Structures are given as C-alpha cells and as structure tokens.
Amino acid sequence: MRSVTVHLSGFACEAVAGEGGADRERVPARVIRAIRCYLNDRDSEESGWFYPHFLPQERPAEEIALRLNVDDELWSSLEEEAERQHVSAEAMVEHAAFYFAAEMNAGRLTQRILADLDDE
C-alpha cells in the first residue's frame, strides 16, 4: 500500500460521490474504486475511456485534496496508463472519477456486479 495525495476538482468529487453524495470520508474509497473500474475497462471499446486532450490544462479554482491509501500495483498501473496517454497521474485520477460517475449513471456498474455474481 502507498499513501498518495491527489487534488481533484470539487465537481469530480461530487461526481464520484454519486447521487445523494457520499460523506467526505467515503470519497477516497470511491476514487480508488473509480481508478480500478477505469483500468479494468482498458481493453473495452467504451466511448470516453481515453483521456480527453481537448480539456483545458489549467487547474480549477476549487480543488479538494484527498489522501488515498492505494495498492502499489494499482497505482503503478495508473501511472503507466497516464504516461501512455501523456497526462499526469492526477489528471488520470480525475478522468477516472468522471468515467466512473458516467458508468454509475448509465447503470453499467450494476450490470457488471450482476454478471460477476453469475460467474461465481
């Protein structure tokens, strides 16, 4: 495990918190879940998976610092993917948060959970 601090926009934190908003203590765990979900979809044909390079590179005025206690292998995979897509790991975390939120809103996470249960 490694402890990293990332700075995400307030909007990204709200998006990953989901409907009703998770309490502040649960947001880091949901961000880690977002990273895992994002990286697990690496080989998929999902639209919106690649980092959108048309986004402005300046940081938003409202940033929230989150301390993540993340598995070394997961963080290394994120860093490798960020490098492959020519963005910072922090930008990739924010993108993963929005990707996860989109998956939640589309109901695809529920479908994945049900499929995993069927496989067991």
C-alpha positions as CSV (number, residue, x, y, z in Angstrom):
1,M,0.0,0.0,0.0
2,R,1.0,3.5,-0.6
3,S,-0.4,6.8,0.5
4,V,-0.8,9.5,-2.1
5,T,-2.4,12.9,-2.1
6,V,-4.3,13.9,-5.2
7,H,-6.1,17.2,-5.9
8,L,-9.4,16.9,-7.6
9,S,-12.0,19.5,-8.6
10,G,-15.0,19.8,-6.4
11,F,-17.1,18.7,-9.4
12,A,-15.1,15.5,-9.8
13,C,-15.5,14.7,-6.1
14,E,-19.3,15.3,-6.3
15,A,-19.5,13.2,-9.4
16,V,-17.7,10.2,-7.8
17,A,-19.7,10.6,-4.6
18,G,-22.8,9.8,-6.6
19,E,-26.4,10.7,-6.1
20,G,-27.1,11.9,-2.6
21,G,-23.3,12.4,-2.2
22,A,-21.2,10.1,-0.1
23,D,-19.9,11.6,3.1
24,R,-16.5,13.1,2.9
25,E,-14.8,10.1,4.5
26,R,-16.1,7.7,1.8
27,V,-14.9,9.8,-1.3
28,P,-11.3,8.5,-1.2
29,A,-12.5,4.9,-1.2
30,R,-14.8,5.7,-4.1
31,V,-12.0,7.3,-6.0
32,I,-9.9,4.2,-5.6
33,R,-12.9,2.2,-6.9
34,A,-13.1,4.6,-9.8
35,I,-9.4,4.0,-10.7
36,R,-9.9,0.2,-10.6
37,C,-13.1,0.5,-12.7
38,Y,-11.3,2.7,-15.2
39,L,-8.3,0.5,-15.6
40,N,-10.4,-2.7,-15.8
41,D,-12.1,-1.2,-18.9
42,R,-8.7,-0.6,-20.6
43,D,-9.4,-3.1,-23.3
44,S,-13.0,-2.2,-23.8
45,E,-14.5,-0.3,-26.7
46,E,-16.2,2.2,-24.3
47,S,-16.5,5.7,-25.6
48,G,-15.0,8.2,-23.3
49,W,-12.3,5.8,-22.0
50,F,-9.3,7.8,-23.3
51,Y,-8.4,11.0,-21.6
52,P,-10.0,13.9,-23.5
53,H,-7.0,16.0,-24.5
54,F,-9.2,18.9,-25.6
55,L,-9.8,19.8,-22.0
56,P,-8.0,22.9,-20.7
57,Q,-4.9,22.1,-18.7
58,E,-5.2,24.7,-16.0
59,R,-6.5,23.5,-12.6
60,P,-9.9,24.6,-11.3
61,A,-10.1,27.2,-8.6
62,E,-11.8,24.8,-6.2
63,E,-9.6,21.8,-5.6
64,I,-10.0,19.2,-2.8
65,A,-7.0,17.4,-1.5
66,L,-7.7,13.7,-1.0
67,R,-5.4,11.2,0.7
68,L,-5.6,7.8,-1.0
69,N,-4.3,4.6,0.6
70,V,-4.0,2.7,-2.7
71,D,-2.5,-0.7,-3.6
72,D,1.0,-0.2,-5.1
73,E,0.2,-2.3,-8.2
74,L,-3.0,-0.3,-8.9
75,W,-1.2,3.0,-8.5
76,S,1.7,1.8,-10.7
77,S,-0.8,0.7,-13.4
78,L,-2.5,4.2,-13.2
79,E,0.9,5.9,-13.6
80,E,1.8,3.7,-16.6
81,E,-1.6,4.5,-18.2
82,A,-1.2,8.2,-17.5
83,E,2.2,8.2,-19.1
84,R,0.9,6.2,-22.1
85,Q,-1.8,8.9,-22.6
86,H,0.6,11.7,-22.0
87,V,-1.1,13.2,-18.9
88,S,-0.3,13.4,-15.2
89,A,-1.4,10.7,-12.8
90,E,-3.5,13.3,-11.0
91,A,-5.3,14.2,-14.3
92,M,-5.9,10.5,-14.9
93,V,-7.4,10.1,-11.5
94,E,-9.8,12.9,-12.2
95,H,-10.7,11.4,-15.5
96,A,-11.3,8.0,-13.9
97,A,-13.6,9.7,-11.4
98,F,-15.8,11.1,-14.2
99,Y,-15.6,7.9,-16.1
100,F,-16.8,6.0,-13.0
101,A,-19.6,8.5,-12.5
102,A,-20.8,8.1,-16.1
103,E,-20.8,4.3,-15.6
104,M,-22.8,4.7,-12.5
105,N,-25.3,6.9,-14.2
106,A,-25.6,4.6,-17.1
107,G,-26.3,1.6,-14.9
108,R,-23.4,-0.3,-16.3
109,L,-21.9,-0.9,-12.9
110,T,-25.0,-2.7,-11.7
111,Q,-24.8,-4.9,-14.8
112,R,-21.1,-5.7,-14.1
113,I,-21.9,-6.6,-10.5
114,L,-24.7,-8.9,-11.5
115,A,-22.5,-10.6,-14.2
116,D,-19.8,-11.1,-11.6
117,L,-22.3,-12.8,-9.3
118,D,-23.4,-15.1,-12.2
119,D,-19.8,-16.1,-12.8
120,E,-19.5,-17.2,-9.1
